[in-house]
Amino acid sequence: MKRTLWFTFFLLNSLFYLYAGNENDSLLKVLDKVISERLVYTQKKEATIKELKTKKSGQNTPEDLYNLNKEIIHQYETFVCDSAEQYIHENIEIAKKMGNEEYLLEEKLRLAFVYSLSGLFIQANDIFKSIECADLPDHLKALYCWNKIRYYENLIKYTDDVRFSKGYIVEKEAYRDTVMSILFNESDEYRKEKAVKLQDSGDTKEALQILTQIYDKQEPESHGYAMMAMGLARIYRLMKNPELEEKYLILAAMTDTKLAVKENEALLTLAVNLYHKGDIDRAYNYIKVALDDAIFYNSRFKNTVIARIHPIIENTYLYRLEEQKRNLRFYILLTSLFVVALAITLYFTYKQTKVVSRAKRHLKAMNEKLIGLNKNLDEANLIKEKYVGYFMNQCAVYINKLDEYRKNVNRKIKTGQIDDLYKSSSRPFEKELEELYNNFDKAFLKLYPNFVEEFNSLLKPEEHYKLEKDQLNTELRIFALIRLGIIDVGQIAVFLHYSVQTIYNYKSKVKRMSVLDSNLFEEEVKKLGSLSQK
């Protein structure tokens, strides 16, 4: 059970930090946009101040002029300290002319506050020494204490030396105790001071509860909202919760930027935090803005504080830029090498492709040639098959005829019929030749049923041959033998029982009838006819 609870707690905690991290990323993007538009907010602030200044000419009494100057001072206090100082001095003179001691003390305290913001600590301390805090009315005594607290807070940051800061802290807390003794216990001012005391003593839980309640009552985008967001950021820093610390720093910086607050502590603190977090680009950008604001505000104190941090962040940023440049140069070199290697690879690939392409073409030509040879071989095999069977049959027939002829000769010799024998031996073999040619014609036309039709396509239309009773004439037989591969004129002459010259004459006659060149005619004849597989 205990393990399950611990696991659940760990899971919820992890989810919380994941959500906070994602929320902060979104808020930082919003802050980036707000910072990019800060000139607009500055111009808006200047327009407000200008409008207040135009009202001065219409003030009839010193009291009205004093109060209007207070409004202008309020605008300048966090905007331009020199201008705030100018109008405070003007109000001091008005208070003197009015003979109003309370107004005079209030303006002196306000001047001490502006001096402490701008880094004129000696001048601020001189003013504090010139005023007896114990003799002041409560509201001015509270103002004296608050200004003194802020004076010591700024002095601690300015000196940045533990030898002096301990004494300053003691003085600061003494003034805090004094102001708390004056304030009403249920007021927000009292509770703020109480929260600071609690967090300094280590009771951050109750301090957080008090500050959260006050924060929730503030109007968004007000100076009080920014101040309370900054207070919550400090609490969460003490509670070791960097995600929530960052969130409230962002909200405070965002509000201060929109209000054109140039005394912007939140943005400086956020820049330092982001630097330690590793977000160097944003840290550098934010601290530059913080420095610009400090210069605009003309705060020697803030310039000094930023001057300690700015070089560290700037050097890291510049080192990172230089590292990025080195990496970029390395990647450019590496990319160039890859491009060269790729070009070489492509070149050899191209060469190899050409070799392969040539090989493919050569192989294709060889395959086509092989297909032709196989076709011719198949044709030759079929011719052999057909004609071997045919001539074996003819040989058997002629052997039988010779055997009959032998027997007949023997009989006639035995019976003394010599004259009859002589007459029969002198008879020509026309019948046998005719039978041989008829069988040849049938066998050939069975192999090449379209031979005559295709042969005629090589001749002029008026010279076409017509088959009579499926028999070839002499000219067709000559070219039929050529189609079968018998190209020797002597062999053709022997087969057809003609002289060689007669065969030449027939061939010449047919070639003259052709539509082709006589030199190409026989080659085309060799390609004629489609084999019948029957």
C-alpha positions as CSV (number, residue, x, y, z in Angstrom):
1,M,0.0,0.0,0.0
2,K,2.8,2.4,0.9
3,R,4.6,1.6,-2.3
4,T,1.5,2.4,-4.3
5,L,1.0,5.7,-2.5
6,W,4.6,6.7,-3.2
7,F,4.3,5.7,-6.8
8,T,1.1,7.7,-7.2
9,F,2.7,10.8,-5.5
10,F,5.8,10.4,-7.8
11,L,3.6,10.1,-10.9
12,L,1.4,13.1,-10.0
13,N,4.5,15.2,-9.2
14,S,6.1,14.3,-12.6
15,L,2.9,15.2,-14.4
16,F,2.7,18.5,-12.5
17,Y,6.3,19.4,-13.5
18,L,5.7,18.3,-17.1
19,Y,2.6,20.5,-17.3
20,A,4.4,23.5,-15.7
21,G,7.3,23.1,-18.1
22,N,4.9,23.1,-21.1
23,E,3.0,26.1,-19.6
24,N,6.3,28.0,-19.2
25,D,7.3,27.3,-22.7
26,S,4.1,28.9,-23.9
27,L,4.4,31.9,-21.5
28,L,8.0,32.5,-22.7
29,K,6.8,32.7,-26.3
30,V,4.2,35.3,-25.2
31,L,6.9,37.2,-23.3
32,D,9.1,37.2,-26.4
33,K,6.2,38.7,-28.4
34,V,5.5,41.3,-25.6
35,I,9.2,42.3,-25.5
36,S,9.3,42.7,-29.3
37,E,6.5,45.2,-28.9
38,R,8.0,47.1,-26.0
39,L,8.5,50.3,-28.0
40,V,4.7,50.4,-28.4
41,Y,4.2,50.3,-24.6
42,T,6.9,52.9,-24.1
43,Q,5.2,55.2,-26.5
44,K,1.9,54.6,-24.8
45,K,3.5,55.5,-21.4
46,E,5.0,58.7,-22.9
47,A,1.7,59.7,-24.4
48,T,0.1,59.3,-20.9
49,I,2.8,61.5,-19.3
50,K,2.5,64.1,-22.1
51,E,-1.3,64.3,-21.5
52,L,-0.7,64.9,-17.8
53,K,1.9,67.6,-18.5
54,T,-0.6,69.4,-20.8
55,K,-2.9,69.7,-17.8
56,K,-0.4,71.7,-15.8
57,S,-1.3,75.0,-17.5
58,G,-4.9,74.6,-16.4
59,Q,-4.1,74.3,-12.6
60,N,-5.2,77.3,-10.6
61,T,-3.9,76.5,-7.1
62,P,-0.6,75.2,-5.8
63,E,-2.5,72.3,-4.2
64,D,-3.8,71.2,-7.6
65,L,-0.4,71.6,-9.2
66,Y,1.2,69.6,-6.4
67,N,-1.3,66.7,-6.9
68,L,-0.9,66.7,-10.7
69,N,2.9,66.6,-10.2
70,K,2.4,63.6,-7.9
71,E,0.7,61.8,-10.8
72,I,3.5,62.6,-13.1
73,I,6.1,61.5,-10.5
74,H,4.2,58.2,-10.1
75,Q,4.5,57.6,-13.9
76,Y,8.2,58.6,-13.9
77,E,9.2,56.7,-10.7
78,T,9.7,53.4,-12.6
79,F,10.2,55.0,-16.1
80,V,12.9,57.7,-16.0
81,C,14.4,58.5,-12.6
82,D,15.9,61.8,-13.6
83,S,12.5,63.1,-14.7
84,A,10.9,61.8,-11.5
85,E,13.6,63.6,-9.5
86,Q,12.9,66.8,-11.5
87,Y,9.2,66.8,-10.6
88,I,9.9,65.8,-7.0
89,H,12.1,68.9,-6.7
90,E,9.3,71.0,-8.2
91,N,6.9,69.6,-5.6
92,I,9.4,70.3,-2.8
93,E,9.4,74.0,-3.9
94,I,5.6,74.0,-4.1
95,A,5.4,72.5,-0.6
96,K,7.8,75.1,0.8
97,K,5.8,77.9,-0.8
98,M,2.6,76.4,0.7
99,G,4.3,76.0,4.0
100,N,3.0,72.5,4.2
101,E,5.5,70.5,6.3
102,E,3.8,67.2,5.7
103,Y,4.0,67.6,1.9
104,L,7.6,68.6,2.2
105,L,8.5,65.5,4.2
106,E,6.6,63.2,1.8
107,E,8.4,64.6,-1.2
108,K,11.8,64.3,0.5
109,L,11.1,60.6,1.3
110,R,10.0,60.1,-2.3
111,L,13.3,61.7,-3.4
112,A,15.2,59.4,-1.2
113,F,13.4,56.5,-2.7
114,V,14.2,57.6,-6.3
115,Y,17.9,58.2,-5.2
116,S,18.1,54.6,-3.9
117,L,16.6,53.3,-7.1
118,S,19.1,55.2,-9.2
119,G,22.1,54.3,-7.1
120,L,22.7,57.6,-5.3
121,F,22.9,55.9,-1.9
122,I,24.8,58.6,-0.1
123,Q,22.3,61.3,-1.2
124,A,19.4,59.0,-0.2
125,N,21.0,58.4,3.2
126,D,21.6,62.1,3.8
127,I,17.8,62.7,3.3
128,F,17.0,59.8,5.7
129,K,19.3,61.3,8.3
130,S,17.7,64.8,7.9
131,I,14.3,63.3,8.9
132,E,13.5,62.1,12.4
133,C,11.4,59.0,11.8
134,A,10.0,58.9,15.4
135,D,8.5,62.4,14.9
136,L,6.6,61.5,11.7
137,P,2.9,60.8,11.5
138,D,2.1,57.1,11.1
139,H,1.5,57.2,7.3
140,L,4.8,59.0,6.7
141,K,6.6,56.8,9.3
142,A,5.4,53.8,7.3
143,L,6.6,55.4,4.0
144,Y,10.0,56.2,5.7
145,C,10.3,52.5,6.8
146,W,9.4,51.1,3.4
147,N,11.8,53.4,1.6
148,K,14.5,52.5,4.1
149,I,13.8,48.8,3.5
150,R,14.1,49.3,-0.2
151,Y,17.2,51.4,0.3
152,Y,18.9,48.5,2.2
153,E,17.7,45.9,-0.3
154,N,19.3,47.8,-3.2
155,L,22.4,48.6,-1.1
156,I,22.9,44.8,-0.4
157,K,22.6,44.1,-4.2
158,Y,24.9,47.0,-5.1
159,T,27.7,46.2,-2.6
160,D,27.4,42.4,-3.1
161,D,29.7,41.9,-0.1
162,V,28.8,39.6,2.8
163,R,31.0,41.8,5.2
164,F,28.5,44.6,4.8
165,S,25.3,42.8,3.9
166,K,24.9,41.3,7.4
167,G,24.6,44.7,9.0
168,Y,22.3,46.0,6.2
169,I,20.0,43.0,6.8
170,V,19.8,43.7,10.5
171,E,18.9,47.3,9.8
172,K,16.4,46.3,7.1
173,E,14.6,43.9,9.4
174,A,14.5,46.5,12.2
175,Y,12.6,48.9,9.9
176,R,10.3,46.0,8.9
177,D,9.4,45.4,12.5
178,T,8.8,49.1,12.9
179,V,6.4,49.4,9.9
180,M,4.6,46.2,11.0
181,S,4.0,47.8,14.5
182,I,2.3,50.8,12.7
183,L,0.2,48.9,10.2
184,F,-3.3,47.4,10.8
185,N,-2.9,43.7,11.4
186,E,-5.5,42.7,8.8
187,S,-4.3,45.0,6.0
188,D,-2.6,43.6,2.9
189,E,0.5,45.8,3.6
190,Y,0.9,44.2,7.1
191,R,0.4,40.7,5.7
192,K,3.0,41.3,2.9
193,E,5.6,42.2,5.5
194,K,4.5,39.3,7.7
195,A,5.0,36.9,4.7
196,V,8.5,38.2,4.2
197,K,9.3,37.6,7.9
198,L,7.9,34.1,7.7
199,Q,9.9,33.2,4.6
200,D,13.1,34.5,6.1
201,S,12.4,32.4,9.2
202,G,11.9,29.3,7.0
203,D,8.1,29.1,7.2
204,T,7.5,29.2,3.5
205,K,4.2,27.4,3.5
206,E,2.3,30.0,5.5
207,A,4.1,32.8,3.6
208,L,3.0,31.3,0.3
209,Q,-0.5,31.1,1.5
210,I,-0.6,34.8,2.5
211,L,1.0,36.0,-0.7
212,T,-1.2,33.8,-2.9
213,Q,-4.3,35.3,-1.3
214,I,-3.0,38.9,-1.9
215,Y,-1.9,38.0,-5.5
216,D,-5.4,36.6,-6.3
217,K,-6.9,40.0,-5.4
218,Q,-4.7,42.0,-7.8
219,E,-5.9,43.3,-11.1
220,P,-4.1,41.6,-14.0
221,E,-1.6,43.9,-15.8
222,S,-1.3,46.2,-12.8
223,H,1.9,47.2,-11.0
224,G,0.6,45.4,-7.9
225,Y,0.0,42.3,-9.9
226,A,3.7,42.4,-11.1
227,M,5.0,43.0,-7.6
228,M,3.0,40.1,-6.1
229,A,4.1,37.8,-9.0
230,M,7.7,38.7,-8.1
231,G,7.0,37.9,-4.4
232,L,5.6,34.5,-5.3
233,A,8.7,33.8,-7.5
234,R,10.9,34.5,-4.5
235,I,8.9,32.1,-2.3
236,Y,9.1,29.3,-4.9
237,R,12.8,29.9,-5.2
238,L,13.1,29.2,-1.5
239,M,10.9,26.2,-1.8
240,K,13.2,24.8,-4.6
241,N,10.4,24.8,-7.2
242,P,12.1,26.3,-10.3
243,E,9.2,25.7,-12.6
244,L,6.8,27.8,-10.6
245,E,9.5,30.4,-9.9
246,E,10.0,30.8,-13.6
247,K,6.3,31.0,-14.3
248,Y,5.8,33.9,-11.9
249,L,9.0,35.7,-13.1
250,I,7.6,35.5,-16.6
251,L,4.3,36.9,-15.5
252,A,6.0,39.7,-13.6
253,A,8.3,40.5,-16.5
254,M,5.5,40.5,-18.9
255,T,3.4,42.9,-16.8
256,D,6.3,45.2,-16.2
257,T,7.0,45.3,-20.0
258,K,3.4,46.1,-20.8
259,L,3.4,48.9,-18.1
260,A,6.7,50.2,-19.5
261,V,8.4,49.7,-16.1
262,K,12.1,50.3,-16.9
263,E,13.1,49.4,-13.3
264,N,12.4,45.8,-14.3
265,E,13.9,43.4,-11.7
266,A,11.9,40.4,-12.9
267,L,13.4,40.3,-16.4
268,L,16.9,40.5,-15.0
269,T,16.3,37.6,-12.6
270,L,14.6,35.6,-15.3
271,A,17.6,36.1,-17.6
272,V,19.9,34.7,-14.9
273,N,17.7,31.7,-14.3
274,L,17.4,30.9,-18.0
275,Y,21.2,31.2,-18.3
276,H,21.7,28.6,-15.6
277,K,19.0,26.5,-17.2
278,G,20.9,26.5,-20.5
279,D,18.6,28.7,-22.6
280,I,21.5,31.0,-23.6
281,D,19.8,32.7,-26.5
282,R,16.8,33.9,-24.4
283,A,19.0,34.8,-21.4
284,Y,21.2,37.0,-23.7
285,N,18.2,38.7,-25.3
286,Y,16.5,39.3,-21.9
287,I,19.6,40.7,-20.2
288,K,20.2,43.0,-23.2
289,V,16.6,44.3,-22.8
290,A,17.2,44.7,-19.0
291,L,20.4,46.7,-19.7
292,D,18.6,48.9,-22.3
293,D,15.8,49.5,-19.7
294,A,18.4,50.4,-17.0
295,I,20.1,52.8,-19.3
296,F,16.8,54.3,-20.3
297,Y,15.9,54.6,-16.6
298,N,19.4,56.0,-15.9
299,S,19.9,53.8,-12.9
300,R,23.6,53.6,-11.8
301,F,22.7,51.0,-9.3
302,K,20.9,48.7,-11.8
303,N,23.7,49.2,-14.4
304,T,26.2,48.1,-11.8
305,V,24.2,45.0,-11.0
306,I,23.7,44.1,-14.6
307,A,27.3,44.8,-15.4
308,R,28.4,41.9,-13.1
309,I,26.1,39.4,-14.9
310,H,26.0,40.7,-18.5
311,P,29.6,39.9,-19.5
312,I,29.2,36.3,-18.2
313,I,26.0,35.7,-20.3
314,E,27.4,37.7,-23.2
315,N,30.7,35.7,-23.2
316,T,28.8,32.5,-23.1
317,Y,26.5,33.6,-25.9
318,L,29.4,34.8,-28.0
319,Y,31.3,31.5,-27.3
320,R,28.2,29.6,-28.3
321,L,28.0,31.7,-31.4
322,E,31.6,31.0,-32.2
323,E,31.1,27.3,-31.5
324,Q,28.1,27.3,-33.8
325,K,30.2,29.1,-36.5
326,R,32.9,26.4,-36.1
327,N,30.3,23.7,-36.3
328,L,28.8,25.4,-39.3
329,R,32.2,25.6,-41.0
330,F,32.8,21.9,-40.1
331,Y,29.3,20.9,-41.5
332,I,29.9,23.0,-44.6
333,L,33.3,21.3,-45.1
334,L,31.7,17.9,-44.4
335,T,28.8,18.7,-46.7
336,S,31.3,19.8,-49.4
337,L,33.1,16.5,-49.0
338,F,29.9,14.6,-49.2
339,V,28.9,16.6,-52.3
340,V,32.3,15.8,-53.9
341,A,32.0,12.1,-52.9
342,L,28.4,12.1,-54.2
343,A,29.6,13.7,-57.5
344,I,32.3,11.1,-57.9
345,T,29.8,8.3,-57.0
346,L,27.3,9.7,-59.5
347,Y,30.1,9.9,-62.1
348,F,31.1,6.3,-61.7
349,T,27.5,5.3,-61.4
350,Y,26.8,7.1,-64.7
351,K,29.8,5.3,-66.3
352,Q,28.7,2.0,-64.9
353,T,25.2,2.7,-66.0
354,K,26.5,3.3,-69.5
355,V,28.5,0.1,-69.4
356,V,25.5,-1.8,-68.1
357,S,23.3,-0.1,-70.7
358,R,25.7,-1.2,-73.5
359,A,25.8,-4.6,-72.0
360,K,22.0,-4.8,-71.9
361,R,21.8,-3.6,-75.6
362,H,24.5,-6.1,-76.5
363,L,22.7,-8.8,-74.6
364,K,19.4,-7.8,-76.1
365,A,20.9,-8.1,-79.6
366,M,22.4,-11.4,-78.7
367,N,19.1,-12.6,-77.3
368,E,17.3,-11.5,-80.5
369,K,20.0,-13.2,-82.6
370,L,19.7,-16.3,-80.4
371,I,15.9,-16.2,-80.7
372,G,16.4,-16.0,-84.5
373,L,18.9,-18.9,-84.4
374,N,16.6,-20.9,-82.2
375,K,13.7,-20.2,-84.6
376,N,15.9,-21.2,-87.5
377,L,17.0,-24.3,-85.6
378,D,13.4,-25.2,-84.8
379,E,12.6,-24.7,-88.4
380,A,15.5,-26.8,-89.5
381,N,14.6,-29.5,-87.0
382,L,11.0,-29.5,-88.3
383,I,12.2,-29.6,-91.9
384,K,14.5,-32.5,-91.0
385,E,11.7,-34.2,-89.2
386,K,9.2,-33.8,-92.0
387,Y,11.6,-34.5,-94.8
388,V,13.5,-37.4,-93.1
389,G,10.1,-39.2,-92.7
390,Y,9.2,-38.3,-96.2
391,F,12.4,-39.5,-97.8
392,M,12.6,-42.6,-95.6
393,N,9.1,-43.4,-97.0
394,Q,10.3,-42.6,-100.5
395,C,13.4,-44.7,-100.1
396,A,11.3,-47.7,-98.9
397,V,9.0,-47.3,-101.9
398,Y,12.0,-47.1,-104.3
399,I,13.7,-50.1,-102.6
400,N,10.5,-52.1,-103.1
401,K,10.3,-50.9,-106.7
402,L,14.0,-51.9,-107.3
403,D,13.3,-55.3,-105.6
404,E,10.3,-55.9,-108.0
405,Y,12.5,-54.7,-110.9
406,R,15.2,-57.2,-109.8
407,K,12.8,-60.0,-109.5
408,N,11.3,-59.2,-112.9
409,V,14.8,-59.1,-114.5
410,N,15.6,-62.5,-112.9
411,R,12.4,-64.0,-114.2
412,K,12.9,-62.8,-117.7
413,I,16.5,-64.0,-117.8
414,K,15.4,-67.5,-116.6
415,T,12.7,-67.7,-119.2
416,G,14.9,-66.2,-121.9
417,Q,12.8,-63.1,-122.5
418,I,15.9,-61.0,-123.2
419,D,14.2,-58.7,-125.7
420,D,11.4,-57.8,-123.3
421,L,14.1,-57.1,-120.6
422,Y,15.9,-54.8,-123.0
423,K,12.7,-52.9,-123.8
424,S,11.7,-52.5,-120.2
425,S,15.2,-51.2,-119.2
426,S,15.1,-48.5,-121.9
427,R,11.8,-47.0,-120.6
428,P,12.3,-43.5,-119.1
429,F,11.4,-42.7,-115.4
430,E,9.0,-39.7,-116.0
431,K,6.3,-41.3,-113.9
432,E,8.7,-41.7,-110.9
433,L,10.0,-38.2,-111.3
434,E,6.5,-36.8,-111.4
435,E,5.6,-38.8,-108.3
436,L,8.8,-37.5,-106.6
437,Y,7.9,-33.8,-107.4
438,N,4.3,-34.2,-106.4
439,N,5.4,-35.6,-103.0
440,F,7.9,-32.9,-102.6
441,D,5.3,-30.2,-103.4
442,K,2.8,-31.7,-100.9
443,A,5.5,-31.9,-98.1
444,F,6.7,-28.4,-98.8
445,L,3.3,-26.8,-98.9
446,K,2.4,-28.6,-95.7
447,L,5.4,-27.0,-94.0
448,Y,4.9,-23.6,-95.6
449,P,1.2,-23.2,-96.5
450,N,1.5,-19.5,-97.2
451,F,4.7,-19.7,-99.2
452,V,3.2,-19.0,-102.6
453,E,1.2,-16.1,-101.3
454,E,4.2,-14.5,-99.7
455,F,6.4,-15.3,-102.7
456,N,3.9,-13.4,-104.9
457,S,4.3,-10.4,-102.6
458,L,7.9,-10.1,-103.8
459,L,6.7,-10.1,-107.4
460,K,5.0,-7.5,-109.6
461,P,1.2,-7.9,-109.5
462,E,1.0,-9.1,-113.1
463,E,3.7,-11.7,-112.5
464,H,2.0,-13.6,-109.6
465,Y,1.9,-17.4,-109.7
466,K,-1.2,-19.6,-109.2
467,L,-1.1,-23.1,-107.9
468,E,-2.6,-25.8,-110.0
469,K,-3.8,-28.8,-108.0
470,D,-1.6,-27.8,-105.1
471,Q,1.5,-28.4,-107.2
472,L,4.5,-26.1,-107.7
473,N,5.9,-25.2,-111.0
474,T,9.6,-25.4,-111.8
475,E,10.4,-21.8,-110.8
476,L,8.6,-22.2,-107.5
477,R,10.3,-25.6,-106.9
478,I,13.7,-23.9,-107.4
479,F,13.0,-21.2,-104.8
480,A,11.3,-23.7,-102.5
481,L,14.6,-25.6,-102.4
482,I,16.4,-22.3,-101.7
483,R,13.9,-21.7,-98.8
484,L,14.8,-25.1,-97.4
485,G,18.5,-24.1,-97.4
486,I,19.6,-25.8,-100.6
487,I,21.4,-22.9,-102.3
488,D,23.9,-24.9,-104.4
489,V,22.8,-24.6,-108.0
490,G,24.4,-28.0,-108.8
491,Q,22.3,-29.8,-106.2
492,I,19.2,-28.1,-107.4
493,A,19.9,-29.1,-111.0
494,V,20.5,-32.7,-110.0
495,F,17.3,-32.8,-108.0
496,L,15.2,-31.3,-110.7
497,H,17.0,-33.1,-113.6
498,Y,18.0,-29.8,-115.3
499,S,21.3,-28.4,-116.4
500,V,23.0,-25.8,-114.2
501,Q,22.5,-23.2,-116.8
502,T,18.8,-23.9,-117.0
503,I,18.5,-23.3,-113.3
504,Y,20.4,-20.0,-113.6
505,N,18.0,-19.0,-116.4
506,Y,14.9,-19.7,-114.3
507,K,16.3,-17.8,-111.4
508,S,17.2,-14.8,-113.6
509,K,13.7,-14.8,-115.1
510,V,12.0,-14.7,-111.7
511,K,14.3,-12.0,-110.4
512,R,13.4,-9.8,-113.3
513,M,9.7,-10.2,-112.2
514,S,10.5,-9.1,-108.7
515,V,9.8,-5.7,-107.1
516,L,13.1,-6.0,-105.1
517,D,16.7,-5.6,-106.1
518,S,18.0,-8.9,-107.6
519,N,20.8,-9.1,-105.0
520,L,18.3,-9.1,-102.2
521,F,15.7,-11.3,-103.7
522,E,17.1,-14.7,-102.6
523,E,17.7,-13.4,-99.0
524,E,14.1,-12.4,-98.7
525,V,12.9,-15.7,-100.1
526,K,14.8,-17.5,-97.3
527,K,12.6,-15.6,-94.8
528,L,9.3,-16.5,-96.4
529,G,6.7,-18.8,-95.1
530,S,5.4,-19.6,-91.6
531,L,6.0,-23.1,-90.5
532,S,3.0,-25.3,-90.0
533,Q,3.4,-27.4,-86.8
534,K,0.9,-29.9,-88.0
